[in-house]
Amino acid sequence: MSSDNVKVAILGFGTVGQGFFELFNSKKKSLALDNVSISEIVDLKYGHIVNPQDDLISNLKPVEDGSKIDVLDIIQKSDADIVCEFTWVNFKDGEPGVSHIRKALTTGKDVITTNKGPIALFYNELKELADKNGRNLRIKGTVMAGTPSFNVMDLLPGSEVKSVRGIFNGTTNFILSRLDAGENFDKALQEAQSKGYAEADPTNDVDGYDAGAKVAILSSLFGWKRTFSDVRIEGIRSLKDSRDRKGYKLIGYADKNDAYVRPVKLDETDLLYHVTGVTNAIQFDTDTLGEVTVAGPGAGRVETAQAALTDLVDIIGK
Ligand code: HSE
């Protein structure tokens, strides 16, 4: 990016937006990002905040008429170079995130998003729009938060991915680990919710939609073109009252012919068998290295903020 001063706008100032704001401010110096500033924040609860101070979060106050904010108009008029889209996930039509992303890309901004809804549903269209407008669209946070996932392949030039397989949802992996230890399904789900792993609507976790969205995103990224509705999705409810609960993982898989999410019973020889609790993991079957596996957190405030920071540094370094 050639501009000396880079302005970043944040859309959505919930857990991810605030986490990113804090992480950016705390790492700015060590990353030599002194020419980069967060120039505005838009949130239906907190309003339109221009040139926020570093101590913003401790002084945040809800506004009265937030629902009247015209986010698309703000994006249109914004002089930001990069828009970070952190609004809520919607797997039905991707709104409002998808409209925010389209507006940003067509009004001269690069986009960073952690929002799985628009990307699982519309990645190919949005990538085309970004390319047509000469903009970057960065989506690291949509798969395994800041833990290296699909971007690991940037370190392996020329290597071809034949298939990808993994544990892409922390909530269900946490529940399945608890079931394996003989505990109760509902109690484990409640615990996952209280620890903040589960989605606002835990159906998206338990019934496999969150993992399915990540499989759709991976399929698109590797050129296999399965969108969200093409992914065969089965969640973990069938294990709730099952007597056989040992060794199950909610496995997501994609290759050029297939894309699915379903509970699979693994044995100890499988690396993924050993990925327990809220941890996620991804395995690439490659032509040059065979199987490459990465494991780490797939959710959380700082963990997801790390993904957006990775994307920001990547765009600025271009
Ligand atoms: N609810 C998700 C999970 C969050 O449990 O993994 C990250 O997508």
py3Dmol code that shows the C-alpha trace and the ligand (Angstrom):
import py3Dmol

protein = """\
ATOM      1  CA  MET A   1       0.000   0.000   0.000  1.00  0.00           C
ATOM      2  CA  SER A   2       1.620   3.283  -1.091  1.00  0.00           C
ATOM      3  CA  SER A   3      -0.208   5.878   1.046  1.00  0.00           C
ATOM      4  CA  ASP A   4       1.929   7.352   3.850  1.00  0.00           C
ATOM      5  CA  ASN A   5      -0.921   7.661   6.291  1.00  0.00           C
ATOM      6  CA  VAL A   6      -3.319   4.762   6.409  1.00  0.00           C
ATOM      7  CA  LYS A   7      -6.777   5.223   7.866  1.00  0.00           C
ATOM      8  CA  VAL A   8      -8.734   2.265   9.176  1.00  0.00           C
ATOM      9  CA  ALA A   9     -12.483   2.247   9.836  1.00  0.00           C
ATOM     10  CA  ILE A  10     -14.099  -0.327  12.120  1.00  0.00           C
ATOM     11  CA  LEU A  11     -17.684  -1.440  11.502  1.00  0.00           C
ATOM     12  CA  GLY A  12     -19.098  -3.247  14.521  1.00  0.00           C
ATOM     13  CA  PHE A  13     -17.687  -2.532  17.965  1.00  0.00           C
ATOM     14  CA  GLY A  14     -18.643  -5.660  19.903  1.00  0.00           C
ATOM     15  CA  THR A  15     -16.211  -8.295  21.147  1.00  0.00           C
ATOM     16  CA  VAL A  16     -14.141  -8.502  17.956  1.00  0.00           C
ATOM     17  CA  GLY A  17     -14.152  -4.758  17.222  1.00  0.00           C
ATOM     18  CA  GLN A  18     -13.089  -3.836  20.738  1.00  0.00           C
ATOM     19  CA  GLY A  19     -10.555  -6.659  20.847  1.00  0.00           C
ATOM     20  CA  PHE A  20      -9.028  -5.403  17.590  1.00  0.00           C
ATOM     21  CA  PHE A  21      -8.976  -1.780  18.794  1.00  0.00           C
ATOM     22  CA  GLU A  22      -7.063  -2.812  21.936  1.00  0.00           C
ATOM     23  CA  LEU A  23      -4.712  -5.197  20.174  1.00  0.00           C
ATOM     24  CA  PHE A  24      -3.928  -2.667  17.428  1.00  0.00           C
ATOM     25  CA  ASN A  25      -3.127   0.035  19.992  1.00  0.00           C
ATOM     26  CA  SER A  26      -0.939  -2.276  22.065  1.00  0.00           C
ATOM     27  CA  LYS A  27       1.037  -3.673  19.087  1.00  0.00           C
ATOM     28  CA  LYS A  28       1.188  -0.573  16.914  1.00  0.00           C
ATOM     29  CA  LYS A  29       4.642   0.459  18.122  1.00  0.00           C
ATOM     30  CA  SER A  30       6.319  -2.928  17.944  1.00  0.00           C
ATOM     31  CA  LEU A  31       4.911  -3.421  14.438  1.00  0.00           C
ATOM     32  CA  ALA A  32       6.074   0.051  13.343  1.00  0.00           C
ATOM     33  CA  LEU A  33       2.536   1.014  12.362  1.00  0.00           C
ATOM     34  CA  ASP A  34       2.882   4.635  13.446  1.00  0.00           C
ATOM     35  CA  ASN A  35       1.511   5.811  10.105  1.00  0.00           C
ATOM     36  CA  VAL A  36      -1.676   3.769  10.600  1.00  0.00           C
ATOM     37  CA  SER A  37      -4.614   5.080  12.609  1.00  0.00           C
ATOM     38  CA  ILE A  38      -8.122   3.988  13.423  1.00  0.00           C
ATOM     39  CA  SER A  39      -9.963   6.969  12.008  1.00  0.00           C
ATOM     40  CA  GLU A  40     -13.566   6.018  12.725  1.00  0.00           C
ATOM     41  CA  ILE A  41     -15.786   3.415  14.336  1.00  0.00           C
ATOM     42  CA  VAL A  42     -19.419   2.728  13.488  1.00  0.00           C
ATOM     43  CA  ASP A  43     -21.671   0.686  15.735  1.00  0.00           C
ATOM     44  CA  LEU A  44     -25.448   0.713  16.125  1.00  0.00           C
ATOM     45  CA  LYS A  45     -25.047   0.744  19.916  1.00  0.00           C
ATOM     46  CA  TYR A  46     -22.190   3.238  20.271  1.00  0.00           C
ATOM     47  CA  GLY A  47     -22.826   5.444  17.251  1.00  0.00           C
ATOM     48  CA  HIS A  48     -20.337   6.976  14.820  1.00  0.00           C
ATOM     49  CA  ILE A  49     -17.083   7.771  16.617  1.00  0.00           C
ATOM     50  CA  VAL A  50     -14.515   9.808  14.667  1.00  0.00           C
ATOM     51  CA  ASN A  51     -10.806   9.856  15.604  1.00  0.00           C
ATOM     52  CA  PRO A  52     -11.226   7.712  18.747  1.00  0.00           C
ATOM     53  CA  GLN A  53      -8.836   8.228  21.657  1.00  0.00           C
ATOM     54  CA  ASP A  54      -6.819   5.262  22.951  1.00  0.00           C
ATOM     55  CA  ASP A  55      -8.894   5.167  26.166  1.00  0.00           C
ATOM     56  CA  LEU A  56     -12.177   4.924  24.230  1.00  0.00           C
ATOM     57  CA  ILE A  57     -13.253   1.560  25.636  1.00  0.00           C
ATOM     58  CA  SER A  58     -13.257   2.686  29.251  1.00  0.00           C
ATOM     59  CA  ASN A  59     -15.405   5.674  28.248  1.00  0.00           C
ATOM     60  CA  LEU A  60     -17.858   3.939  25.904  1.00  0.00           C
ATOM     61  CA  LYS A  61     -21.486   5.046  26.188  1.00  0.00           C
ATOM     62  CA  PRO A  62     -24.479   3.799  24.202  1.00  0.00           C
ATOM     63  CA  VAL A  63     -26.189   6.361  21.983  1.00  0.00           C
ATOM     64  CA  GLU A  64     -29.963   6.835  21.944  1.00  0.00           C
ATOM     65  CA  ASP A  65     -30.732   6.735  18.244  1.00  0.00           C
ATOM     66  CA  GLY A  66     -28.212   4.146  17.028  1.00  0.00           C
ATOM     67  CA  SER A  67     -30.751   2.325  14.875  1.00  0.00           C
ATOM     68  CA  LYS A  68     -31.038   5.459  12.692  1.00  0.00           C
ATOM     69  CA  ILE A  69     -27.360   5.333  11.725  1.00  0.00           C
ATOM     70  CA  ASP A  70     -26.951   4.919   7.954  1.00  0.00           C
ATOM     71  CA  VAL A  71     -23.850   2.702   7.855  1.00  0.00           C
ATOM     72  CA  LEU A  72     -23.775   2.479   4.045  1.00  0.00           C
ATOM     73  CA  ASP A  73     -23.806   6.279   3.757  1.00  0.00           C
ATOM     74  CA  ILE A  74     -20.978   6.517   6.290  1.00  0.00           C
ATOM     75  CA  ILE A  75     -18.919   3.991   4.296  1.00  0.00           C
ATOM     76  CA  GLN A  76     -19.644   5.878   1.078  1.00  0.00           C
ATOM     77  CA  LYS A  77     -18.432   9.185   2.533  1.00  0.00           C
ATOM     78  CA  SER A  78     -15.549   7.739   4.562  1.00  0.00           C
ATOM     79  CA  ASP A  79     -11.963   8.593   3.606  1.00  0.00           C
ATOM     80  CA  ALA A  80     -10.680   5.377   5.234  1.00  0.00           C
ATOM     81  CA  ASP A  81      -8.269   3.236   3.204  1.00  0.00           C
ATOM     82  CA  ILE A  82      -9.259  -0.002   4.938  1.00  0.00           C
ATOM     83  CA  VAL A  83     -12.637  -1.046   6.329  1.00  0.00           C
ATOM     84  CA  CYS A  84     -12.747  -3.746   9.028  1.00  0.00           C
ATOM     85  CA  GLU A  85     -16.122  -5.473   8.938  1.00  0.00           C
ATOM     86  CA  PHE A  86     -16.847  -7.002  12.362  1.00  0.00           C
ATOM     87  CA  THR A  87     -20.654  -7.014  12.518  1.00  0.00           C
ATOM     88  CA  TRP A  88     -22.711 -10.055  13.484  1.00  0.00           C
ATOM     89  CA  VAL A  89     -22.865 -13.391  11.648  1.00  0.00           C
ATOM     90  CA  ASN A  90     -25.912 -14.123   9.533  1.00  0.00           C
ATOM     91  CA  PHE A  91     -25.910 -17.385   7.569  1.00  0.00           C
ATOM     92  CA  LYS A  92     -29.277 -16.665   5.882  1.00  0.00           C
ATOM     93  CA  ASP A  93     -28.426 -13.712   3.662  1.00  0.00           C
ATOM     94  CA  GLY A  94     -25.100 -12.444   5.019  1.00  0.00           C
ATOM     95  CA  GLU A  95     -26.571  -9.065   5.982  1.00  0.00           C
ATOM     96  CA  PRO A  96     -25.660  -6.476   6.983  1.00  0.00           C
ATOM     97  CA  GLY A  97     -22.020  -7.494   6.505  1.00  0.00           C
ATOM     98  CA  VAL A  98     -22.264  -8.327   2.805  1.00  0.00           C
ATOM     99  CA  SER A  99     -23.704  -4.895   1.945  1.00  0.00           C
ATOM    100  CA  HIS A 100     -21.000  -3.198   4.018  1.00  0.00           C
ATOM    101  CA  ILE A 101     -18.294  -5.170   2.185  1.00  0.00           C
ATOM    102  CA  ARG A 102     -19.758  -4.441  -1.273  1.00  0.00           C
ATOM    103  CA  LYS A 103     -20.040  -0.728  -0.471  1.00  0.00           C
ATOM    104  CA  ALA A 104     -16.477  -0.541   0.871  1.00  0.00           C
ATOM    105  CA  LEU A 105     -14.961  -2.371  -2.119  1.00  0.00           C
ATOM    106  CA  THR A 106     -16.814  -0.209  -4.631  1.00  0.00           C
ATOM    107  CA  THR A 107     -15.848   3.068  -2.919  1.00  0.00           C
ATOM    108  CA  GLY A 108     -12.099   2.515  -2.952  1.00  0.00           C
ATOM    109  CA  LYS A 109     -11.445   0.707   0.334  1.00  0.00           C
ATOM    110  CA  ASP A 110      -9.660  -2.539   1.106  1.00  0.00           C
ATOM    111  CA  VAL A 111     -11.664  -4.866   3.347  1.00  0.00           C
ATOM    112  CA  ILE A 112     -10.699  -7.035   6.298  1.00  0.00           C
ATOM    113  CA  THR A 113     -13.429  -9.198   7.766  1.00  0.00           C
ATOM    114  CA  THR A 114     -13.826 -11.876  10.414  1.00  0.00           C
ATOM    115  CA  ASN A 115     -17.509 -12.260   9.518  1.00  0.00           C
ATOM    116  CA  LYS A 116     -18.213 -15.804   8.293  1.00  0.00           C
ATOM    117  CA  GLY A 117     -21.743 -15.138   6.989  1.00  0.00           C
ATOM    118  CA  PRO A 118     -20.953 -12.965   3.948  1.00  0.00           C
ATOM    119  CA  ILE A 119     -17.822 -14.956   3.115  1.00  0.00           C
ATOM    120  CA  ALA A 120     -19.424 -18.421   3.335  1.00  0.00           C
ATOM    121  CA  LEU A 121     -22.324 -17.256   1.172  1.00  0.00           C
ATOM    122  CA  PHE A 122     -20.717 -14.827  -1.276  1.00  0.00           C
ATOM    123  CA  TYR A 123     -16.914 -15.242  -1.297  1.00  0.00           C
ATOM    124  CA  ASN A 124     -16.579 -15.741  -5.057  1.00  0.00           C
ATOM    125  CA  GLU A 125     -18.727 -12.709  -5.878  1.00  0.00           C
ATOM    126  CA  LEU A 126     -16.959 -10.507  -3.321  1.00  0.00           C
ATOM    127  CA  LYS A 127     -13.496 -11.597  -4.464  1.00  0.00           C
ATOM    128  CA  GLU A 128     -14.431 -10.764  -8.061  1.00  0.00           C
ATOM    129  CA  LEU A 129     -15.690  -7.369  -6.916  1.00  0.00           C
ATOM    130  CA  ALA A 130     -12.444  -6.757  -5.006  1.00  0.00           C
ATOM    131  CA  ASP A 131     -10.339  -7.732  -8.041  1.00  0.00           C
ATOM    132  CA  LYS A 132     -12.450  -5.611 -10.390  1.00  0.00           C
ATOM    133  CA  ASN A 133     -11.934  -2.587  -8.142  1.00  0.00           C
ATOM    134  CA  GLY A 134      -8.264  -3.313  -7.489  1.00  0.00           C
ATOM    135  CA  ARG A 135      -8.888  -3.770  -3.754  1.00  0.00           C
ATOM    136  CA  ASN A 136      -7.811  -6.361  -1.181  1.00  0.00           C
ATOM    137  CA  LEU A 137     -10.333  -8.622   0.534  1.00  0.00           C
ATOM    138  CA  ARG A 138      -8.785 -10.346   3.581  1.00  0.00           C
ATOM    139  CA  ILE A 139     -10.674 -12.983   5.529  1.00  0.00           C
ATOM    140  CA  LYS A 140      -8.213 -14.754   7.838  1.00  0.00           C
ATOM    141  CA  GLY A 141     -10.485 -14.464  10.869  1.00  0.00           C
ATOM    142  CA  THR A 142     -13.262 -16.476   9.258  1.00  0.00           C
ATOM    143  CA  VAL A 143     -11.400 -19.792   9.730  1.00  0.00           C
ATOM    144  CA  MET A 144      -9.703 -20.562  13.092  1.00  0.00           C
ATOM    145  CA  ALA A 145      -9.400 -16.939  14.257  1.00  0.00           C
ATOM    146  CA  GLY A 146      -5.736 -15.859  14.365  1.00  0.00           C
ATOM    147  CA  THR A 147      -4.346 -19.402  14.278  1.00  0.00           C
ATOM    148  CA  PRO A 148      -2.679 -19.937  10.904  1.00  0.00           C
ATOM    149  CA  SER A 149      -5.064 -21.958   8.733  1.00  0.00           C
ATOM    150  CA  PHE A 150      -5.405 -21.504   4.952  1.00  0.00           C
ATOM    151  CA  ASN A 151      -2.706 -18.796   5.026  1.00  0.00           C
ATOM    152  CA  VAL A 152      -0.124 -21.453   5.978  1.00  0.00           C
ATOM    153  CA  MET A 153      -0.089 -22.346   2.300  1.00  0.00           C
ATOM    154  CA  ASP A 154       1.497 -18.931   1.575  1.00  0.00           C
ATOM    155  CA  LEU A 155       4.633 -20.438   3.140  1.00  0.00           C
ATOM    156  CA  LEU A 156       4.607 -23.357   0.700  1.00  0.00           C
ATOM    157  CA  PRO A 157       4.910 -21.915  -2.802  1.00  0.00           C
ATOM    158  CA  GLY A 158       3.966 -24.396  -5.483  1.00  0.00           C
ATOM    159  CA  SER A 159       2.561 -26.942  -3.068  1.00  0.00           C
ATOM    160  CA  GLU A 160      -0.820 -28.242  -4.148  1.00  0.00           C
ATOM    161  CA  VAL A 161      -3.562 -28.938  -1.623  1.00  0.00           C
ATOM    162  CA  LYS A 162      -5.465 -32.098  -2.506  1.00  0.00           C
ATOM    163  CA  SER A 163      -7.849 -31.983   0.439  1.00  0.00           C
ATOM    164  CA  VAL A 164      -8.405 -30.204   3.704  1.00  0.00           C
ATOM    165  CA  ARG A 165      -9.824 -31.696   6.869  1.00  0.00           C
ATOM    166  CA  GLY A 166     -10.172 -30.429  10.402  1.00  0.00           C
ATOM    167  CA  ILE A 167     -11.941 -29.513  13.600  1.00  0.00           C
ATOM    168  CA  PHE A 168     -13.389 -26.096  12.901  1.00  0.00           C
ATOM    169  CA  ASN A 169     -15.731 -25.484  15.819  1.00  0.00           C
ATOM    170  CA  GLY A 170     -14.512 -25.083  19.378  1.00  0.00           C
ATOM    171  CA  THR A 171     -17.907 -25.339  21.061  1.00  0.00           C
ATOM    172  CA  THR A 172     -18.720 -28.767  19.644  1.00  0.00           C
ATOM    173  CA  ASN A 173     -15.192 -30.062  20.213  1.00  0.00           C
ATOM    174  CA  PHE A 174     -15.499 -28.927  23.825  1.00  0.00           C
ATOM    175  CA  ILE A 175     -18.884 -30.679  24.186  1.00  0.00           C
ATOM    176  CA  LEU A 176     -17.595 -33.867  22.504  1.00  0.00           C
ATOM    177  CA  SER A 177     -14.566 -33.943  24.816  1.00  0.00           C
ATOM    178  CA  ARG A 178     -16.939 -33.677  27.783  1.00  0.00           C
ATOM    179  CA  LEU A 179     -19.195 -36.440  26.399  1.00  0.00           C
ATOM    180  CA  ASP A 180     -16.129 -38.628  25.919  1.00  0.00           C
ATOM    181  CA  ALA A 181     -15.382 -38.089  29.635  1.00  0.00           C
ATOM    182  CA  GLY A 182     -18.932 -39.259  30.509  1.00  0.00           C
ATOM    183  CA  GLU A 183     -20.486 -35.864  31.139  1.00  0.00           C
ATOM    184  CA  ASN A 184     -23.873 -34.452  30.198  1.00  0.00           C
ATOM    185  CA  PHE A 185     -24.535 -32.743  26.825  1.00  0.00           C
ATOM    186  CA  ASP A 186     -26.667 -29.840  28.090  1.00  0.00           C
ATOM    187  CA  LYS A 187     -24.289 -29.079  30.939  1.00  0.00           C
ATOM    188  CA  ALA A 188     -21.326 -29.062  28.568  1.00  0.00           C
ATOM    189  CA  LEU A 189     -23.183 -26.712  26.181  1.00  0.00           C
ATOM    190  CA  GLN A 190     -24.041 -24.359  29.049  1.00  0.00           C
ATOM    191  CA  GLU A 191     -20.395 -24.345  30.068  1.00  0.00           C
ATOM    192  CA  ALA A 192     -19.312 -23.552  26.489  1.00  0.00           C
ATOM    193  CA  GLN A 193     -21.814 -20.675  26.438  1.00  0.00           C
ATOM    194  CA  SER A 194     -20.680 -19.303  29.800  1.00  0.00           C
ATOM    195  CA  LYS A 195     -17.052 -19.412  28.652  1.00  0.00           C
ATOM    196  CA  GLY A 196     -18.039 -17.404  25.563  1.00  0.00           C
ATOM    197  CA  TYR A 197     -17.104 -20.071  22.967  1.00  0.00           C
ATOM    198  CA  ALA A 198     -20.609 -20.631  21.595  1.00  0.00           C
ATOM    199  CA  GLU A 199     -22.282 -18.424  18.985  1.00  0.00           C
ATOM    200  CA  ALA A 200     -25.111 -16.118  20.139  1.00  0.00           C
ATOM    201  CA  ASP A 201     -27.391 -18.801  18.710  1.00  0.00           C
ATOM    202  CA  PRO A 202     -25.673 -22.083  19.707  1.00  0.00           C
ATOM    203  CA  THR A 203     -27.688 -23.907  17.032  1.00  0.00           C
ATOM    204  CA  ASN A 204     -25.047 -22.671  14.612  1.00  0.00           C
ATOM    205  CA  ASP A 205     -22.435 -24.609  16.595  1.00  0.00           C
ATOM    206  CA  VAL A 206     -24.387 -27.722  17.650  1.00  0.00           C
ATOM    207  CA  ASP A 207     -26.026 -28.319  14.260  1.00  0.00           C
ATOM    208  CA  GLY A 208     -22.773 -27.805  12.376  1.00  0.00           C
ATOM    209  CA  TYR A 209     -23.535 -24.576  10.484  1.00  0.00           C
ATOM    210  CA  ASP A 210     -20.541 -22.678  11.877  1.00  0.00           C
ATOM    211  CA  ALA A 211     -18.172 -25.495  10.874  1.00  0.00           C
ATOM    212  CA  GLY A 212     -20.040 -25.818   7.548  1.00  0.00           C
ATOM    213  CA  ALA A 213     -19.439 -22.132   6.832  1.00  0.00           C
ATOM    214  CA  LYS A 214     -15.702 -22.633   7.366  1.00  0.00           C
ATOM    215  CA  VAL A 215     -15.671 -25.674   5.056  1.00  0.00           C
ATOM    216  CA  ALA A 216     -17.474 -23.612   2.383  1.00  0.00           C
ATOM    217  CA  ILE A 217     -14.892 -20.832   2.781  1.00  0.00           C
ATOM    218  CA  LEU A 218     -11.980 -23.289   2.475  1.00  0.00           C
ATOM    219  CA  SER A 219     -13.575 -24.909  -0.567  1.00  0.00           C
ATOM    220  CA  SER A 220     -13.911 -21.511  -2.248  1.00  0.00           C
ATOM    221  CA  LEU A 221     -10.358 -20.489  -1.348  1.00  0.00           C
ATOM    222  CA  PHE A 222      -8.886 -23.669  -2.822  1.00  0.00           C
ATOM    223  CA  GLY A 223     -10.943 -23.260  -5.989  1.00  0.00           C
ATOM    224  CA  TRP A 224     -13.300 -26.186  -5.331  1.00  0.00           C
ATOM    225  CA  LYS A 225     -16.289 -23.838  -5.343  1.00  0.00           C
ATOM    226  CA  ARG A 226     -18.618 -25.449  -2.817  1.00  0.00           C
ATOM    227  CA  THR A 227     -20.756 -22.683  -1.308  1.00  0.00           C
ATOM    228  CA  PHE A 228     -22.499 -22.941   2.039  1.00  0.00           C
ATOM    229  CA  SER A 229     -25.626 -24.589   0.591  1.00  0.00           C
ATOM    230  CA  ASP A 230     -23.498 -27.254  -1.173  1.00  0.00           C
ATOM    231  CA  VAL A 231     -21.821 -28.433   2.045  1.00  0.00           C
ATOM    232  CA  ARG A 232     -23.428 -31.580   3.515  1.00  0.00           C
ATOM    233  CA  ILE A 233     -23.876 -30.655   7.159  1.00  0.00           C
ATOM    234  CA  GLU A 234     -24.656 -32.907  10.109  1.00  0.00           C
ATOM    235  CA  GLY A 235     -24.187 -31.627  13.674  1.00  0.00           C
ATOM    236  CA  ILE A 236     -23.628 -33.447  16.952  1.00  0.00           C
ATOM    237  CA  ARG A 237     -27.195 -33.749  18.294  1.00  0.00           C
ATOM    238  CA  SER A 238     -27.398 -37.454  17.415  1.00  0.00           C
ATOM    239  CA  LEU A 239     -24.659 -38.086  20.002  1.00  0.00           C
ATOM    240  CA  LYS A 240     -26.641 -36.442  22.791  1.00  0.00           C
ATOM    241  CA  ASP A 241     -28.398 -39.632  23.877  1.00  0.00           C
ATOM    242  CA  SER A 242     -26.087 -42.127  22.225  1.00  0.00           C
ATOM    243  CA  ARG A 243     -24.357 -44.748  24.331  1.00  0.00           C
ATOM    244  CA  ASP A 244     -21.341 -44.685  22.038  1.00  0.00           C
ATOM    245  CA  ARG A 245     -19.713 -41.310  22.735  1.00  0.00           C
ATOM    246  CA  LYS A 246     -16.021 -42.152  22.727  1.00  0.00           C
ATOM    247  CA  GLY A 247     -13.597 -40.610  20.262  1.00  0.00           C
ATOM    248  CA  TYR A 248     -16.052 -38.551  18.205  1.00  0.00           C
ATOM    249  CA  LYS A 249     -14.978 -35.323  16.524  1.00  0.00           C
ATOM    250  CA  LEU A 250     -17.038 -32.990  14.354  1.00  0.00           C
ATOM    251  CA  ILE A 251     -14.930 -33.260  11.206  1.00  0.00           C
ATOM    252  CA  GLY A 252     -15.084 -30.784   8.349  1.00  0.00           C
ATOM    253  CA  TYR A 253     -13.724 -31.949   5.001  1.00  0.00           C
ATOM    254  CA  ALA A 254     -13.336 -30.520   1.506  1.00  0.00           C
ATOM    255  CA  ASP A 255     -11.703 -31.596  -1.734  1.00  0.00           C
ATOM    256  CA  LYS A 256     -12.497 -30.942  -5.369  1.00  0.00           C
ATOM    257  CA  ASN A 257     -15.439 -33.360  -5.360  1.00  0.00           C
ATOM    258  CA  ASP A 258     -16.925 -33.046  -1.907  1.00  0.00           C
ATOM    259  CA  ALA A 259     -17.518 -30.874   1.150  1.00  0.00           C
ATOM    260  CA  TYR A 260     -19.062 -32.033   4.405  1.00  0.00           C
ATOM    261  CA  VAL A 261     -19.272 -31.672   8.171  1.00  0.00           C
ATOM    262  CA  ARG A 262     -20.216 -34.683  10.274  1.00  0.00           C
ATOM    263  CA  PRO A 263     -19.340 -36.455  13.532  1.00  0.00           C
ATOM    264  CA  VAL A 264     -16.680 -39.106  12.897  1.00  0.00           C
ATOM    265  CA  LYS A 265     -15.347 -41.649  15.386  1.00  0.00           C
ATOM    266  CA  LEU A 266     -11.539 -41.441  15.319  1.00  0.00           C
ATOM    267  CA  ASP A 267      -8.911 -43.716  16.795  1.00  0.00           C
ATOM    268  CA  GLU A 268      -5.697 -42.830  18.575  1.00  0.00           C
ATOM    269  CA  THR A 269      -3.577 -43.105  15.442  1.00  0.00           C
ATOM    270  CA  ASP A 270      -5.348 -40.028  14.047  1.00  0.00           C
ATOM    271  CA  LEU A 271      -3.699 -36.736  15.045  1.00  0.00           C
ATOM    272  CA  LEU A 272      -7.106 -35.059  15.287  1.00  0.00           C
ATOM    273  CA  TYR A 273      -8.151 -37.577  17.986  1.00  0.00           C
ATOM    274  CA  HIS A 274      -5.752 -35.729  20.311  1.00  0.00           C
ATOM    275  CA  VAL A 275      -7.223 -32.271  19.654  1.00  0.00           C
ATOM    276  CA  THR A 276      -9.464 -31.787  22.669  1.00  0.00           C
ATOM    277  CA  GLY A 277     -11.481 -29.057  24.352  1.00  0.00           C
ATOM    278  CA  VAL A 278     -12.065 -25.814  22.514  1.00  0.00           C
ATOM    279  CA  THR A 279      -8.965 -26.200  20.289  1.00  0.00           C
ATOM    280  CA  ASN A 280      -9.348 -26.235  16.494  1.00  0.00           C
ATOM    281  CA  ALA A 281      -7.098 -27.973  13.976  1.00  0.00           C
ATOM    282  CA  ILE A 282      -6.624 -28.067  10.220  1.00  0.00           C
ATOM    283  CA  GLN A 283      -4.896 -30.717   8.128  1.00  0.00           C
ATOM    284  CA  PHE A 284      -3.803 -30.215   4.543  1.00  0.00           C
ATOM    285  CA  ASP A 285      -3.028 -33.130   2.283  1.00  0.00           C
ATOM    286  CA  THR A 286      -0.346 -31.677   0.017  1.00  0.00           C
ATOM    287  CA  ASP A 287       1.602 -33.016  -2.949  1.00  0.00           C
ATOM    288  CA  THR A 288       4.995 -31.891  -1.596  1.00  0.00           C
ATOM    289  CA  LEU A 289       4.821 -32.503   2.169  1.00  0.00           C
ATOM    290  CA  GLY A 290       2.008 -35.005   2.548  1.00  0.00           C
ATOM    291  CA  GLU A 291      -0.011 -34.178   5.645  1.00  0.00           C
ATOM    292  CA  VAL A 292       0.537 -30.794   7.315  1.00  0.00           C
ATOM    293  CA  THR A 293      -1.386 -30.067  10.531  1.00  0.00           C
ATOM    294  CA  VAL A 294      -1.867 -26.845  12.501  1.00  0.00           C
ATOM    295  CA  ALA A 295      -3.744 -26.624  15.808  1.00  0.00           C
ATOM    296  CA  GLY A 296      -4.697 -23.654  17.984  1.00  0.00           C
ATOM    297  CA  PRO A 297      -7.536 -21.459  19.176  1.00  0.00           C
ATOM    298  CA  GLY A 298     -10.421 -20.850  16.779  1.00  0.00           C
ATOM    299  CA  ALA A 299     -12.356 -18.239  18.737  1.00  0.00           C
ATOM    300  CA  GLY A 300     -12.036 -15.531  21.356  1.00  0.00           C
ATOM    301  CA  ARG A 301     -11.551 -11.771  21.655  1.00  0.00           C
ATOM    302  CA  VAL A 302      -7.777 -11.422  21.257  1.00  0.00           C
ATOM    303  CA  GLU A 303      -7.529 -14.583  19.167  1.00  0.00           C
ATOM    304  CA  THR A 304      -9.905 -13.202  16.526  1.00  0.00           C
ATOM    305  CA  ALA A 305      -8.379  -9.732  16.750  1.00  0.00           C
ATOM    306  CA  GLN A 306      -5.017 -11.338  15.892  1.00  0.00           C
ATOM    307  CA  ALA A 307      -6.512 -12.493  12.581  1.00  0.00           C
ATOM    308  CA  ALA A 308      -7.539  -8.951  11.638  1.00  0.00           C
ATOM    309  CA  LEU A 309      -4.137  -7.633  12.703  1.00  0.00           C
ATOM    310  CA  THR A 310      -2.442 -10.274  10.526  1.00  0.00           C
ATOM    311  CA  ASP A 311      -4.582  -9.147   7.578  1.00  0.00           C
ATOM    312  CA  LEU A 312      -3.832  -5.481   8.277  1.00  0.00           C
ATOM    313  CA  VAL A 313      -0.061  -6.030   8.358  1.00  0.00           C
ATOM    314  CA  ASP A 314      -0.355  -8.115   5.205  1.00  0.00           C
ATOM    315  CA  ILE A 315      -2.217  -5.362   3.305  1.00  0.00           C
ATOM    316  CA  ILE A 316       0.107  -2.620   4.517  1.00  0.00           C
ATOM    317  CA  GLY A 317       3.193  -4.620   3.602  1.00  0.00           C
ATOM    318  CA  LYS A 318       2.048  -5.021  -0.006  1.00  0.00           C
TER     319      LYS A 318
END
"""
ligand_1 = """\
8
HSE
N -18.700 -20.513 18.046
C -17.500 -20.717 17.284
C -16.742 -21.885 17.884
C -16.696 -19.457 17.286
O -17.180 -22.415 18.913
O -15.742 -22.299 17.337
C -15.707 -19.335 16.177
O -16.298 -19.433 14.915
"""
view = py3Dmol.view(width=600, height=400)
view.addModel(protein, "pdb")
view.setStyle({"model": 0}, {"cartoon": {"style": "trace"}})
view.addModel(ligand_1, "xyz")
view.setStyle({"model": 1}, {"stick": {}})
view.zoomTo()
view.show()
